[in-house]
């Protein structure tokens, strides 16, 4: 990157797997943009965290939109989160009926929480698209729910959250997800029949400027500096999954989005095999505040 690379979009997702909020600025700490994935929906029967990566059980989460009623502040209690349900009505963490209303939406008992359950596990469905996930990895992590609908949709797998983020958080891997706008533009050129909107990829920071398409593939091991304060170390490219294909807002269901990445950007991750990737995961090593238009540099 050069000084002509800047922050084009900032996204925070107060509730895991719900649509998030685009913000003009945010504080960044060791857990990423403050308040990001602060809440999640859990199944009290299984103890698993709800993730739209298992669309049959949790896909309706992406029909909900979450925002904070106040800006999260350092040293202060987590502010309330407001949730717009698919019918346009509102609920949230201050609503004594929030669990009942979310349970009605999802068709079974669920709970909104800011505390990770023991094990912090979740289920993810991998569709039968060649090149998305290494076959040997898919086989190693496969689980059987006993439901024929899962078998018909793909391979169901059991995973654990917060692999490279602070314990007790609800991130899949790392606390910060950075994406180059040029990568999405290039995918749109290669596959003009699909819409490669940033919302499908759930980034925290979208960078635009003198950044080559798919540049994120080579960022692992480098440090990204954002603005005057924040720096993060890139861990690895971001592996993409079924969630990118799901309908949300005005974006339709489109399996072609994931097929396109499998065709055009498969990346060898040392020790993990070859995956379809867009974006990069990073861990924060210098905290501070980021703003739209901040300069971004890679060192």
ZAGU-525384 format. One record per residue (C-alpha): x, y, z. Coordinates in steps of 0.25 Angstrom, whole numbers, plus 5000, padded with zeros to 4 digits. Each point is the difference from the previous one (the first is absolute). Layout:
% ZAGU-525384
X;Y;Z $
...
% end
This chain:
% ZAGU-525384
5000;5000;5000 $
5004;5015;4999 $
4995;5013;5006 $
4990;5000;4989 $
4993;4988;5006 $
4989;5004;5010 $
4989;4995;5008 $
4987;5000;4991 $
4991;4992;5010 $
4999;4997;5014 $
4990;4989;5005 $
4996;4995;5014 $
4991;4988;5003 $
4995;5001;5014 $
4993;4987;4999 $
5007;4988;4993 $
4994;4996;4987 $
4990;5012;5000 $
5002;5011;4990 $
5008;5011;5006 $
5002;5015;5000 $
5009;5008;4991 $
5007;5011;5009 $
5008;5012;4997 $
5010;4997;5011 $
5003;4990;5011 $
5009;4997;5011 $
5009;4988;4998 $
5005;4991;5012 $
5005;4986;5001 $
4986;4995;4996 $
5000;5008;4987 $
4990;5011;4998 $
4994;5002;5014 $
4987;4993;5001 $
5002;4991;4988 $
4993;4987;5002 $
4998;5004;5014 $
4987;4992;5000 $
4996;4987;4995 $
4987;4991;4999 $
5002;4986;5007 $
4992;4987;5000 $
4999;4997;5015 $
4997;4985;4997 $
5012;4997;4992 $
5009;5012;5006 $
5004;5004;4986 $
5002;5014;4995 $
4990;5004;4988 $
5007;5002;4987 $
4993;5002;4986 $
5011;4990;4995 $
4989;4990;5003 $
4989;5007;4992 $
4989;4990;5003 $
5001;5003;5015 $
5006;5014;5000 $
4998;5006;4987 $
4989;5009;5005 $
5010;5008;5008 $
5005;5007;4987 $
4986;5005;4999 $
5002;5008;5013 $
5008;5013;5001 $
5007;5004;5013 $
5006;5013;5005 $
5004;5006;5013 $
4991;5011;5006 $
5013;5007;5005 $
5014;4999;4995 $
5008;4990;5008 $
5010;5007;5009 $
5013;4995;5007 $
4998;4997;5014 $
4985;5001;5000 $
4990;4989;5000 $
4996;4994;4987 $
4988;5009;4994 $
4987;4994;4996 $
4998;4994;4987 $
4988;5002;4991 $
4995;4990;4991 $
4991;5002;4988 $
4992;4987;4997 $
4996;4996;4986 $
4986;5006;5002 $
5006;5014;5003 $
4997;4999;5015 $
5011;5003;5010 $
5005;4992;5012 $
5014;4999;5007 $
5008;4998;5012 $
4991;5009;5009 $
4987;4993;4995 $
4996;4989;5011 $
4993;4993;4988 $
5012;5000;4991 $
5003;4985;5002 $
4985;4996;4998 $
5000;5009;4987 $
5013;4994;4994 $
4995;4986;5004 $
4987;5003;4992 $
5008;5004;4988 $
5009;4988;5000 $
4990;4990;5004 $
5006;4995;5013 $
5006;5005;5013 $
5012;5009;4999 $
5006;5010;5009 $
5007;5014;4997 $
5013;5000;5008 $
5014;5008;5001 $
5006;4988;5007 $
5006;4989;4992 $
4995;4986;5004 $
5009;4989;5004 $
5008;4995;4988 $
4995;5011;4991 $
4997;4991;4989 $
4991;5001;4988 $
4996;4993;4988 $
5003;5003;4985 $
4995;4994;4987 $
5009;4999;4989 $
4993;4999;4986 $
5004;4991;4989 $
5009;5010;4993 $
5013;4995;4995 $
5012;5007;5006 $
4993;5008;5011 $
5006;4991;5012 $
5011;4989;4999 $
4993;4987;4999 $
5009;4994;5011 $
4997;5012;5010 $
4985;4998;4996 $
5000;4985;5004 $
5008;5003;5013 $
4990;5010;5006 $
4987;4994;4994 $
4989;4997;5010 $
4987;4993;4998 $
4987;5007;5005 $
4992;4988;4997 $
4991;5009;4991 $
4999;4996;4985 $
4998;5015;4996 $
5015;5003;5005 $
5005;4989;4992 $
4992;5004;4987 $
5006;5015;5002 $
5015;4996;5001 $
5009;4996;5011 $
4997;5005;5015 $
5012;5002;5008 $
5003;5004;5015 $
5009;5011;5002 $
5005;5009;5012 $
5000;5015;5001 $
5011;5010;5003 $
5012;4992;4994 $
5009;5012;4999 $
4992;5010;5009 $
4999;5003;5015 $
4993;4988;5007 $
4985;5002;5002 $
4998;5008;4988 $
4991;4996;4988 $
5009;5002;4989 $
5002;4988;4990 $
5015;5002;5000 $
5006;5014;5002 $
4994;5013;5006 $
5003;5008;4987 $
4996;4997;4986 $
5006;5009;4989 $
4995;5000;4985 $
5005;5007;4988 $
4989;5006;4991 $
5008;4997;4988 $
4999;4985;5003 $
4984;5001;5000 $
5001;5009;4987 $
5009;4990;4993 $
4990;4988;5004 $
4989;5009;4994 $
5008;5001;4987 $
5002;4985;5000 $
4986;4996;5003 $
4991;5011;4996 $
4987;4992;5003 $
5003;5001;5015 $
5000;5012;5010 $
5013;5000;5008 $
4995;5010;5011 $
5009;5002;5012 $
4988;4996;5009 $
5001;4985;4995 $
5015;4999;5006 $
4997;5007;5013 $
5013;5008;5001 $
5004;5010;5010 $
5009;5009;4992 $
4998;5002;4985 $
5013;5006;4993 $
5000;5007;4987 $
5011;5006;4992 $
5013;4995;4994 $
4997;4985;5004 $
5000;4989;4990 $
4989;4991;4999 $
5002;4988;5009 $
5012;5007;5007 $
4995;4994;5013 $
5005;4987;4996 $
5014;5004;5003 $
4998;5009;5012 $
5002;4988;5011 $
5012;5004;5009 $
4999;5015;4997 $
4995;5011;5009 $
4989;5010;4995 $
5000;5014;5006 $
4987;5007;5000 $
5000;5015;5002 $
5009;5006;5011 $
4997;4989;5011 $
4996;4986;4996 $
5009;4989;4995 $
4996;4985;4998 $
5008;4988;4996 $
4994;4992;4988 $
4998;4985;5004 $
4995;4994;4987 $
4991;5002;4988 $
4985;4999;5004 $
4994;4986;4996 $
4986;5002;4994 $
4988;4992;5002 $
4985;4998;4998 $
4996;5013;5007 $
5005;5008;4988 $
4989;4994;4992 $
4988;5003;5009 $
4990;5010;4998 $
5000;5013;5008 $
4994;5014;4998 $
4999;5002;4985 $
5010;4989;4997 $
4994;4987;4995 $
5004;4986;5003 $
5012;4997;4990 $
5008;4988;5000 $
5008;5006;4988 $
5007;5009;5010 $
5007;4989;5007 $
5002;4992;4987 $
5007;5012;4994 $
5010;5001;5011 $
5003;4985;4999 $
5003;5002;4985 $
5008;5013;5001 $
5007;5001;5014 $
5004;4987;5007 $
5012;5002;5010 $
5009;4990;5006 $
5000;5002;5015 $
5013;4994;5006 $
4996;4987;5008 $
4985;5002;4997 $
4999;4997;4985 $
4994;5008;4989 $
4987;5009;5002 $
4992;5010;4993 $
5003;5013;5006 $
4996;5015;5000 $
5006;5010;5010 $
5010;4998;5011 $
4999;4997;5015 $
5008;5009;5010 $
5003;5001;5015 $
5001;5014;5006 $
5014;5003;5006 $
4998;5015;5001 $
4986;5006;5005 $
4994;5014;4997 $
4990;5006;4991 $
4997;4998;4985 $
4992;5009;4991 $
4995;5000;4986 $
5011;5006;4991 $
5011;4996;5009 $
5013;4996;4993 $
5003;4985;4999 $
5015;4995;4999 $
5005;4986;4999 $
5014;4997;5006 $
% end
